[in-house]
C-alpha cells in the first residue's frame, strides 16, 4: 500500500530569509519554526529540511545571491525536493527565476497560507473568501511574471480586439470572476447579518475568543461547550467561525464565538477577504484574548493579535480579558513567575484549556464582567399581553407580581440590554411608564 501513487507525499523544504534590512521583531529561528508548523498543517507534505538563510539584503531578481542558490540547489537535489516554501514575500520575477534555477515549485508565505485556508474552509462563506483571496494573489502574479504570457493574442476583435496581450486577458478574466464571487459573498454576508439581528433580540451577550493561531482557542471552546470543533496542535485548525450558546457557572447564558487564529504578517489579501469572518468580534460584548504562554514569543504574538483587532476597527471600549493558556506546559519556576505577573493585573487569568486547570475561575471572571448594573421597573400589563408577561418570566426578570382589575402589576429587575430587547419586541409603550 505504501508504494501506491496515492501514498506519495510531496517532499518540501522550508526556507526563512533572515534579511538584515527587515525590521521584524520575530527571532529568525522562531519564525522558521512557525513556518515549518505551517507546512505541517498542509496535508500531503513531507518536510525534508529547514534552513535560515541570512542575507545582507534581498536580491531583486532572485532573492538570494548566486553562491547561496547553488549551495541550496545541492541540498534540494540530495533530498529530492519538489517544493520550496519560502517564509516571506517572493516577487513574481523572483519566483520565476528561482523555479527555473532549482527546477522545483515555489510557494511564498502568502501562497502557503492560502493553500492551508483553502484546505480548511468548510462553510460557504469561508470557501468564497478563500477563492477571492487566491484570485487577488494570482492577479499580482500575472504582472510580468511569465515571459510566455507576453505574446500577442490574435482574434477577430470581438473580445478585447487584436493587440490584447495574454496577461491582460487573464487579468480581465480574474477581475470578472472576482466581481462574481463578491456578489455571492455579499448574499452570504447579508444572511449572516440577518442571523446577527435575530441574535440581537436574544438578551445574551456575545463572548468572542481571539488569539494567535494554535493558542488553544478551540480547545477552550470545546471545554466550555462540549462541541466537537476540530482542535489540534496545528496552525489554522479552525478557519470558520463557530458559535454556541453556553450557560456559565453562575447561570448566565452567553453566546461563545470561536474565530480563526491570527498570525504575524497575515497576507493583505486575507485581511481584506476575511474581514466578514471576524465581524463577530466587533459585535462582541466581551473579547477574550487567549495567549500561549508556553511559546517563547508570546509577547510578539499578542502584539500581532492587537494589531489585527485595530485593523478590524474593534471599539477600544469593548471589555477585554486575557487568558494565559497552556500552564500545563510550564515548569514550576516559570509558572510561579507567571502567577506573580498575573497578580499585578486585574484582567488576566492563568489556565490550561487542555486540563481545565484555572478555567472555572476564568469563567467566574467572565460572568462578573458581563453582569451589568440592573434597574428596577414597575410594569402594568393588560390581560391581552400574555406573550410579553411570559417573556419576562422566561428571562427570570420578575421579582414580584400582583393581579389587578385590568391585568398584572409586575416588579422587574433588568439590565439596559434586557429592557431594550423587551421594548424592541413588544413595543416601547409597555415600558414608557417604568
FENLINGI-V620802 format. One record per residue. N is the residue number from 1. PHI is phi in degrees with one decimal (* if undefined). BURIAL is + if it has 9 or more other ideal C-beta (glycine too) atoms within 8 Angstrom, else -. Layout:
# FENLINGI-V620802
n->N phi->PHI burial->BURIAL
n->N phi->PHI burial->BURIAL
This chain:
# FENLINGI-V620802
n->1 phi->* burial->-
n->2 phi->-66.6 burial->-
n->3 phi->-96.4 burial->-
n->4 phi->-72.3 burial->-
n->5 phi->-57.9 burial->-
n->6 phi->-64.1 burial->-
n->7 phi->-84.0 burial->-
n->8 phi->-66.2 burial->-
n->9 phi->-114.2 burial->-
n->10 phi->-70.7 burial->+
n->11 phi->-76.3 burial->+
n->12 phi->-125.4 burial->+
n->13 phi->-131.7 burial->+
n->14 phi->-105.3 burial->+
n->15 phi->-117.7 burial->+
n->16 phi->-117.8 burial->+
n->17 phi->-73.4 burial->+
n->18 phi->-97.6 burial->+
n->19 phi->-94.9 burial->+
n->20 phi->-59.8 burial->-
n->21 phi->-82.3 burial->-
n->22 phi->-84.6 burial->-
n->23 phi->-95.9 burial->-
n->24 phi->-63.8 burial->-
n->25 phi->-86.1 burial->-
n->26 phi->-75.2 burial->+
n->27 phi->-69.5 burial->-
n->28 phi->-57.5 burial->+
n->29 phi->-67.0 burial->-
n->30 phi->-68.8 burial->+
n->31 phi->-63.2 burial->+
n->32 phi->-63.8 burial->+
n->33 phi->-60.1 burial->-
n->34 phi->-66.0 burial->+
n->35 phi->-62.8 burial->+
n->36 phi->-64.7 burial->+
n->37 phi->-66.7 burial->+
n->38 phi->-63.0 burial->+
n->39 phi->-62.7 burial->+
n->40 phi->-66.3 burial->+
n->41 phi->-75.3 burial->+
n->42 phi->-99.3 burial->+
n->43 phi->-61.7 burial->-
n->44 phi->88.7 burial->-
n->45 phi->-102.7 burial->+
n->46 phi->-121.7 burial->-
n->47 phi->-76.7 burial->+
n->48 phi->-87.2 burial->+
n->49 phi->-175.7 burial->+
n->50 phi->-146.5 burial->+
n->51 phi->-146.1 burial->+
n->52 phi->-90.9 burial->+
n->53 phi->-108.3 burial->+
n->54 phi->-84.7 burial->-
n->55 phi->-133.6 burial->+
n->56 phi->-69.3 burial->-
n->57 phi->-162.7 burial->-
n->58 phi->-81.4 burial->-
n->59 phi->-75.0 burial->+
n->60 phi->-61.3 burial->-
n->61 phi->-89.2 burial->-
n->62 phi->-135.1 burial->+
n->63 phi->68.8 burial->+
n->64 phi->-103.9 burial->+
n->65 phi->-75.2 burial->-
n->66 phi->-59.5 burial->-
n->67 phi->-64.4 burial->-
n->68 phi->-66.9 burial->+
n->69 phi->-62.6 burial->+
n->70 phi->-67.2 burial->-
n->71 phi->-63.5 burial->-
n->72 phi->-68.4 burial->+
n->73 phi->-58.6 burial->+
n->74 phi->-64.0 burial->-
n->75 phi->-60.7 burial->+
n->76 phi->-66.4 burial->+
n->77 phi->-65.0 burial->-
n->78 phi->-64.4 burial->-
n->79 phi->-92.6 burial->+
n->80 phi->53.3 burial->-
n->81 phi->-74.7 burial->+
n->82 phi->-112.1 burial->-
n->83 phi->-142.1 burial->+
n->84 phi->-110.6 burial->+
n->85 phi->-105.4 burial->+
n->86 phi->-104.9 burial->+
n->87 phi->-80.9 burial->+
n->88 phi->164.9 burial->+
n->89 phi->-82.3 burial->-
n->90 phi->-122.7 burial->+
n->91 phi->-70.1 burial->-
n->92 phi->-55.1 burial->+
n->93 phi->-67.1 burial->+
n->94 phi->-61.3 burial->+
n->95 phi->-61.2 burial->+
n->96 phi->-61.7 burial->+
n->97 phi->-67.5 burial->+
n->98 phi->-68.1 burial->+
n->99 phi->-62.5 burial->+
n->100 phi->-69.0 burial->-
n->101 phi->-69.9 burial->+
n->102 phi->-94.7 burial->+
n->103 phi->66.5 burial->-
n->104 phi->-134.9 burial->+
n->105 phi->-82.4 burial->-
n->106 phi->-124.7 burial->+
n->107 phi->-122.8 burial->+
n->108 phi->-90.0 burial->+
n->109 phi->-58.9 burial->+
n->110 phi->-62.3 burial->+
n->111 phi->-61.5 burial->+
n->112 phi->-65.6 burial->+
n->113 phi->-63.3 burial->+
n->114 phi->-62.2 burial->+
n->115 phi->-62.3 burial->+
n->116 phi->-65.4 burial->+
n->117 phi->-62.1 burial->+
n->118 phi->-63.3 burial->+
n->119 phi->-72.0 burial->-
n->120 phi->-86.0 burial->+
n->121 phi->-57.3 burial->+
n->122 phi->-122.3 burial->-
n->123 phi->-79.2 burial->-
n->124 phi->-60.2 burial->-
n->125 phi->-64.2 burial->+
n->126 phi->-60.2 burial->+
n->127 phi->-62.3 burial->+
n->128 phi->-63.6 burial->+
n->129 phi->-65.7 burial->+
n->130 phi->-64.6 burial->+
n->131 phi->-60.5 burial->+
n->132 phi->-66.4 burial->+
n->133 phi->-62.9 burial->+
n->134 phi->-64.7 burial->+
n->135 phi->-66.4 burial->+
n->136 phi->-61.2 burial->+
n->137 phi->-66.2 burial->+
n->138 phi->-63.2 burial->+
n->139 phi->-61.2 burial->+
n->140 phi->-70.5 burial->-
n->141 phi->-72.7 burial->+
n->142 phi->-80.4 burial->+
n->143 phi->-72.5 burial->-
n->144 phi->53.3 burial->-
n->145 phi->-82.9 burial->+
n->146 phi->-128.8 burial->-
n->147 phi->-64.6 burial->-
n->148 phi->-69.7 burial->-
n->149 phi->-90.1 burial->+
n->150 phi->-84.7 burial->+
n->151 phi->-76.4 burial->-
n->152 phi->-77.2 burial->-
n->153 phi->-98.1 burial->+
n->154 phi->-75.4 burial->-
n->155 phi->146.3 burial->+
n->156 phi->-97.1 burial->-
n->157 phi->94.3 burial->-
n->158 phi->-76.2 burial->-
n->159 phi->-119.3 burial->-
n->160 phi->83.0 burial->-
n->161 phi->80.0 burial->-
n->162 phi->-59.4 burial->-
n->163 phi->101.8 burial->-
n->164 phi->-73.8 burial->+
n->165 phi->-77.0 burial->+
n->166 phi->-62.7 burial->+
n->167 phi->-59.9 burial->+
n->168 phi->-62.9 burial->+
n->169 phi->-63.8 burial->+
n->170 phi->-64.9 burial->+
n->171 phi->-65.2 burial->+
n->172 phi->-65.3 burial->+
n->173 phi->-63.5 burial->-
n->174 phi->-65.3 burial->+
n->175 phi->-61.3 burial->+
n->176 phi->-63.1 burial->-
n->177 phi->-65.1 burial->+
n->178 phi->-63.3 burial->+
n->179 phi->-61.8 burial->-
n->180 phi->-63.4 burial->-
n->181 phi->-66.2 burial->+
n->182 phi->-63.1 burial->+
n->183 phi->-63.8 burial->-
n->184 phi->-64.9 burial->+
n->185 phi->-66.2 burial->+
n->186 phi->-59.7 burial->-
n->187 phi->-65.1 burial->-
n->188 phi->-65.0 burial->+
n->189 phi->-64.3 burial->+
n->190 phi->-63.1 burial->-
n->191 phi->-64.4 burial->-
n->192 phi->-64.1 burial->+
n->193 phi->-65.6 burial->-
n->194 phi->-64.6 burial->-
n->195 phi->-63.8 burial->-
n->196 phi->-67.0 burial->+
n->197 phi->-63.3 burial->-
n->198 phi->-65.4 burial->-
n->199 phi->-68.4 burial->+
n->200 phi->-65.0 burial->-
n->201 phi->-75.6 burial->-
n->202 phi->-87.8 burial->-
n->203 phi->-76.5 burial->-
n->204 phi->-107.6 burial->+
n->205 phi->-72.8 burial->+
n->206 phi->-98.1 burial->+
n->207 phi->-111.2 burial->+
n->208 phi->-100.8 burial->+
n->209 phi->-91.6 burial->+
n->210 phi->-127.0 burial->+
n->211 phi->162.6 burial->+
n->212 phi->-63.2 burial->+
n->213 phi->-59.4 burial->+
n->214 phi->76.5 burial->+
n->215 phi->-81.1 burial->+
n->216 phi->112.1 burial->+
n->217 phi->-60.9 burial->+
n->218 phi->-67.2 burial->+
n->219 phi->-65.8 burial->+
n->220 phi->-63.4 burial->+
n->221 phi->-57.7 burial->+
n->222 phi->-65.2 burial->+
n->223 phi->-63.7 burial->+
n->224 phi->-78.9 burial->+
n->225 phi->-110.5 burial->+
n->226 phi->73.1 burial->-
n->227 phi->-75.1 burial->-
n->228 phi->-100.2 burial->-
n->229 phi->-69.0 burial->+
n->230 phi->-60.4 burial->-
n->231 phi->-131.4 burial->+
n->232 phi->-148.6 burial->-
n->233 phi->-73.5 burial->-
n->234 phi->-156.6 burial->+
n->235 phi->-68.5 burial->+
n->236 phi->55.5 burial->+
n->237 phi->-62.4 burial->+
n->238 phi->-114.5 burial->+
n->239 phi->-108.6 burial->+
n->240 phi->-87.7 burial->+
n->241 phi->-67.4 burial->+
n->242 phi->-121.9 burial->+
n->243 phi->-128.8 burial->+
n->244 phi->-142.5 burial->+
n->245 phi->-80.5 burial->-
n->246 phi->-133.1 burial->+
n->247 phi->-99.8 burial->-
n->248 phi->-75.4 burial->+
n->249 phi->-52.3 burial->-
n->250 phi->-78.1 burial->-
n->251 phi->101.5 burial->-
n->252 phi->-72.1 burial->+
n->253 phi->-93.1 burial->-
n->254 phi->-134.9 burial->+
n->255 phi->-104.7 burial->+
n->256 phi->-98.7 burial->+
n->257 phi->-118.9 burial->+
n->258 phi->-101.1 burial->+
n->259 phi->-113.4 burial->+
n->260 phi->-62.7 burial->+
n->261 phi->-68.8 burial->+
n->262 phi->-84.9 burial->+
n->263 phi->-157.3 burial->+
n->264 phi->-67.9 burial->+
n->265 phi->53.0 burial->-
n->266 phi->-60.5 burial->+
n->267 phi->-54.0 burial->+
n->268 phi->-59.5 burial->-
n->269 phi->-60.5 burial->+
n->270 phi->-79.4 burial->+
n->271 phi->-58.9 burial->+
n->272 phi->-70.7 burial->+
n->273 phi->-74.3 burial->+
n->274 phi->-101.4 burial->+
n->275 phi->-58.1 burial->+
n->276 phi->-65.5 burial->+
n->277 phi->-61.9 burial->+
n->278 phi->-95.4 burial->+
n->279 phi->-62.7 burial->+
n->280 phi->-59.7 burial->+
n->281 phi->-65.5 burial->+
n->282 phi->-70.4 burial->+
n->283 phi->-94.2 burial->-
n->284 phi->-78.4 burial->+
n->285 phi->-90.2 burial->-
n->286 phi->-148.6 burial->+
n->287 phi->-109.8 burial->+
n->288 phi->-103.9 burial->+
n->289 phi->-92.1 burial->+
n->290 phi->-86.7 burial->+
n->291 phi->-118.4 burial->+
n->292 phi->-90.2 burial->+
n->293 phi->-84.1 burial->+
n->294 phi->-87.9 burial->-
n->295 phi->-88.9 burial->+
n->296 phi->-64.1 burial->-
n->297 phi->-113.8 burial->+
n->298 phi->-60.9 burial->+
n->299 phi->-66.6 burial->-
n->300 phi->-66.2 burial->+
n->301 phi->-62.2 burial->+
n->302 phi->-61.8 burial->+
n->303 phi->-64.8 burial->+
n->304 phi->-61.8 burial->+
n->305 phi->-62.3 burial->+
n->306 phi->-63.5 burial->-
n->307 phi->-63.4 burial->-
n->308 phi->-67.9 burial->+
n->309 phi->-61.4 burial->+
n->310 phi->-65.7 burial->-
n->311 phi->-61.4 burial->-
n->312 phi->-72.5 burial->+
n->313 phi->81.7 burial->-
n->314 phi->-65.2 burial->+
n->315 phi->-60.3 burial->-
n->316 phi->-66.2 burial->-
n->317 phi->-82.1 burial->-
n->318 phi->-69.0 burial->+
n->319 phi->-60.0 burial->-
n->320 phi->-131.3 burial->+
n->321 phi->-129.9 burial->+
n->322 phi->-110.2 burial->+
n->323 phi->-110.2 burial->+
n->324 phi->-85.9 burial->+
n->325 phi->-94.1 burial->+
n->326 phi->68.0 burial->+
n->327 phi->-64.1 burial->+
n->328 phi->-67.7 burial->-
n->329 phi->-97.5 burial->-
n->330 phi->-99.5 burial->+
n->331 phi->-76.5 burial->-
n->332 phi->-55.5 burial->-
n->333 phi->-68.6 burial->-
n->334 phi->-65.2 burial->-
n->335 phi->-66.5 burial->+
n->336 phi->-63.7 burial->-
n->337 phi->-62.9 burial->-
n->338 phi->-66.5 burial->+
n->339 phi->-63.5 burial->+
n->340 phi->-64.6 burial->-
n->341 phi->-68.1 burial->+
n->342 phi->-65.8 burial->+
n->343 phi->-66.4 burial->-
n->344 phi->-87.3 burial->-
n->345 phi->-130.3 burial->-
n->346 phi->-91.2 burial->-
n->347 phi->-125.9 burial->-
n->348 phi->-125.8 burial->+
n->349 phi->-139.7 burial->+
n->350 phi->-87.0 burial->+
n->351 phi->-143.9 burial->+
n->352 phi->-131.8 burial->+
n->353 phi->-64.5 burial->+
n->354 phi->-73.2 burial->-
n->355 phi->-95.5 burial->-
n->356 phi->90.0 burial->+
n->357 phi->-61.3 burial->-
n->358 phi->83.1 burial->+
n->359 phi->-67.0 burial->+
n->360 phi->-57.3 burial->-
n->361 phi->-64.3 burial->+
n->362 phi->-61.7 burial->+
n->363 phi->-66.6 burial->+
n->364 phi->-61.2 burial->+
n->365 phi->-65.5 burial->+
n->366 phi->-61.1 burial->+
n->367 phi->-60.0 burial->+
n->368 phi->-63.8 burial->-
n->369 phi->-65.8 burial->+
n->370 phi->-96.8 burial->+
n->371 phi->-92.0 burial->-
n->372 phi->-81.2 burial->-
n->373 phi->-65.0 burial->-
n->374 phi->-108.4 burial->-
n->375 phi->-117.5 burial->+
n->376 phi->-100.0 burial->-
n->377 phi->-136.2 burial->+
n->378 phi->-112.6 burial->+
n->379 phi->-113.9 burial->+
n->380 phi->-115.7 burial->+
n->381 phi->-113.2 burial->+
n->382 phi->-75.1 burial->-
n->383 phi->-61.6 burial->-
n->384 phi->-82.2 burial->-
n->385 phi->-106.4 burial->+
n->386 phi->-65.6 burial->-
n->387 phi->-65.5 burial->-
n->388 phi->-64.9 burial->+
n->389 phi->-63.8 burial->+
n->390 phi->-63.0 burial->-
n->391 phi->-61.1 burial->+
n->392 phi->-62.0 burial->+
n->393 phi->-70.5 burial->+
n->394 phi->-61.1 burial->-
n->395 phi->-83.6 burial->+
n->396 phi->69.6 burial->-
n->397 phi->-99.9 burial->+
n->398 phi->-87.6 burial->+
n->399 phi->-96.7 burial->-
n->400 phi->-158.8 burial->-
n->401 phi->-145.4 burial->-
n->402 phi->-132.8 burial->-
n->403 phi->-84.8 burial->-
n->404 phi->-118.3 burial->-
n->405 phi->-68.5 burial->-
n->406 phi->-107.4 burial->-
n->407 phi->162.9 burial->+
n->408 phi->-137.1 burial->+
n->409 phi->-110.0 burial->+
n->410 phi->-121.1 burial->+
n->411 phi->-95.4 burial->+
n->412 phi->-116.1 burial->+
n->413 phi->-118.1 burial->+
n->414 phi->-147.0 burial->+
n->415 phi->-88.6 burial->+
n->416 phi->-60.8 burial->-
n->417 phi->-65.9 burial->+
n->418 phi->-66.9 burial->+
n->419 phi->-63.1 burial->+
n->420 phi->-66.0 burial->-
n->421 phi->-60.8 burial->+
n->422 phi->-65.9 burial->+
n->423 phi->-63.2 burial->+
n->424 phi->-63.9 burial->-
n->425 phi->-85.3 burial->-
n->426 phi->-118.9 burial->+
n->427 phi->103.3 burial->-
n->428 phi->-67.5 burial->-
n->429 phi->-63.4 burial->-
n->430 phi->-71.3 burial->+
n->431 phi->-108.8 burial->+
n->432 phi->-64.4 burial->-
n->433 phi->-90.0 burial->-
n->434 phi->-86.5 burial->-
